[in-house]
């Protein structure tokens, strides 16, 4: 992965933003989860990751906008296939072992994301399995909404 700006979570605006995104976990759930997150900041134009890079973490977009780009097959040209807004999960395939990214994700404006790697999720499974289930349920819900919207757009095109 490129040299992303990664920091520990601080008790200012970032933690408030995280608390809003994960309010469904309740106060105790947030207390257990917040220390596990890493903050990732992207400047406009920076890649979060590119096609072919190994995938080992999942991100939650808190602020900013990202474009998802797929190779077209024509001279390594890229096509934007999705725009991601705050509140969405990014790189959910990073939850699965041995995956590589099939798309590139780039910031189209300064963006703030929260990251959990597979090791942190395994630790959560050992220490707070009920919390992991809630988190994965939310990730599945967000992914299903995105798939539903994609299906609707595709139906209008066809």
C-alpha positions as CSV (number, residue, x, y, z in Angstrom):
1,X,0.0,0.0,0.0
2,X,1.2,3.5,-0.6
3,X,2.4,5.8,2.1
4,X,-0.9,6.8,3.6
5,X,-1.1,9.2,6.6
6,X,-2.1,6.9,9.5
7,X,-2.6,8.1,13.0
8,X,-4.0,6.9,16.3
9,X,-7.5,8.0,17.0
10,X,-7.6,11.3,18.9
11,X,-10.4,12.5,21.2
12,X,-11.4,15.4,19.1
13,X,-13.6,15.6,15.9
14,X,-12.3,12.2,14.7
15,X,-13.6,10.3,17.7
16,X,-16.9,12.2,17.6
17,X,-17.3,11.2,13.9
18,X,-16.5,7.6,14.7
19,X,-19.0,7.7,17.6
20,X,-21.7,8.9,15.2
21,X,-20.9,6.2,12.6
22,X,-21.0,3.4,15.2
23,X,-23.8,4.7,17.5
24,X,-25.6,1.4,16.8
25,X,-23.0,-0.4,19.0
26,X,-23.9,1.6,22.1
27,X,-21.5,3.3,24.6
28,X,-19.9,0.0,25.8
29,X,-19.4,-1.3,22.3
30,X,-17.8,2.0,21.2
31,X,-15.4,1.9,24.2
32,X,-14.2,-1.6,23.1
33,X,-14.0,-0.8,19.4
34,X,-12.6,2.8,19.2
35,X,-9.0,1.9,20.4
36,X,-8.8,-0.7,17.5
37,X,-9.3,1.9,14.7
38,X,-6.5,3.6,12.8
39,X,-7.2,7.0,11.2
40,X,-6.3,7.2,7.5
41,X,-6.2,10.7,5.9
42,X,-6.1,11.1,2.1
43,X,-5.5,14.3,0.2
44,X,-7.3,14.9,-3.0
45,X,-5.9,12.7,-5.8
46,X,-4.3,10.2,-3.4
47,X,-5.0,6.5,-3.9
48,X,-6.2,4.5,-0.9
49,X,-5.2,1.4,-2.8
50,X,-4.7,0.3,-6.4
51,X,-5.6,-2.8,-8.5
52,X,-3.5,-5.8,-7.6
53,X,-2.4,-4.6,-4.1
54,X,-3.0,-7.1,-1.3
55,X,-6.0,-6.6,0.8
56,X,-5.9,-7.0,4.5
57,X,-8.0,-4.3,6.0
58,X,-11.4,-2.7,5.8
59,X,-12.2,1.0,5.9
60,X,-15.1,3.1,6.9
61,X,-15.4,6.5,5.1
62,X,-16.1,9.2,7.6
63,X,-15.5,12.4,5.6
64,X,-14.8,13.2,2.0
65,X,-15.6,11.3,-1.3
66,X,-13.8,8.5,-3.0
67,X,-14.0,7.2,-6.6
68,X,-13.8,3.5,-7.4
69,X,-12.0,2.9,-10.6
70,X,-11.8,-0.3,-12.7
71,X,-9.4,-1.1,-15.5
72,X,-11.1,-1.0,-18.9
73,X,-8.7,-3.2,-20.8
74,X,-7.8,-0.4,-23.2
75,X,-4.2,0.6,-22.7
76,X,-4.5,0.5,-18.9
77,X,-7.3,3.1,-18.9
78,X,-9.4,3.4,-15.8
79,X,-13.2,4.0,-15.6
80,X,-15.0,5.4,-12.6
81,X,-17.6,2.8,-11.6
82,X,-18.7,4.3,-8.3
83,X,-18.5,7.3,-6.0
84,X,-18.4,6.6,-2.3
85,X,-20.0,8.9,0.2
86,X,-19.4,9.2,4.0
87,X,-20.8,6.3,6.0
88,X,-19.9,3.6,3.5
89,X,-17.6,0.6,3.9
90,X,-14.6,0.4,1.6
91,X,-12.6,-2.7,0.7
92,X,-14.8,-5.2,2.5
93,X,-13.0,-8.0,0.7
94,X,-10.1,-7.1,3.0
95,X,-12.0,-9.2,5.6
96,X,-11.2,-12.3,3.6
97,X,-7.8,-13.9,3.6
98,X,-5.7,-14.0,0.4
99,X,-7.5,-11.3,-1.5
100,X,-6.1,-8.6,-3.8
101,X,-7.9,-5.4,-4.8
102,X,-9.7,-5.7,-8.1
103,X,-10.3,-1.9,-8.3
104,X,-8.5,1.2,-7.4
105,X,-9.9,3.7,-4.9
106,X,-8.9,7.4,-5.1
107,X,-9.8,10.5,-3.0
108,X,-11.7,13.0,-5.1
109,X,-11.6,15.4,-2.2
110,X,-9.7,15.3,1.1
111,X,-11.0,12.3,3.0
112,X,-10.9,10.7,6.4
113,X,-11.3,6.9,6.9
114,X,-11.2,4.5,9.8
115,X,-9.3,1.3,9.3
116,X,-9.5,-2.1,10.9
117,X,-7.1,-4.9,9.8
118,X,-7.9,-8.6,9.7
119,X,-5.7,-9.1,12.9
120,X,-7.8,-6.6,14.8
121,X,-11.0,-8.3,13.7
122,X,-9.6,-11.6,14.8
123,X,-8.8,-10.1,18.2
124,X,-12.3,-8.7,18.4
125,X,-13.6,-12.2,17.6
126,X,-11.7,-13.6,20.6
127,X,-12.5,-10.8,23.1
128,X,-15.9,-9.4,22.1
129,X,-17.6,-11.8,19.6
130,X,-21.0,-10.2,20.0
131,X,-19.5,-6.9,19.0
132,X,-17.9,-8.4,15.9
133,X,-21.3,-9.9,14.9
134,X,-22.9,-6.4,15.2
135,X,-20.1,-4.8,13.2
136,X,-20.2,-7.4,10.4
137,X,-24.0,-7.2,10.3
138,X,-23.7,-3.4,9.8
139,X,-21.0,-4.0,7.1
140,X,-23.3,-6.4,5.3
141,X,-26.2,-4.0,5.5
142,X,-24.1,-1.2,4.0
143,X,-22.8,-3.5,1.3
144,X,-26.3,-4.7,0.4
145,X,-27.6,-1.1,0.1
146,X,-24.7,-0.3,-2.3
147,X,-25.5,-3.5,-4.3
148,X,-29.2,-2.5,-4.5
149,X,-28.3,1.0,-5.8
150,X,-25.9,-0.5,-8.3
151,X,-28.6,-2.9,-9.5
152,X,-31.1,0.0,-9.9
153,X,-28.6,2.0,-11.9
154,X,-27.9,-1.0,-14.1
155,X,-31.6,-1.6,-14.7
156,X,-32.0,2.0,-16.0
157,X,-29.0,1.6,-18.3
158,X,-30.3,-1.6,-19.8
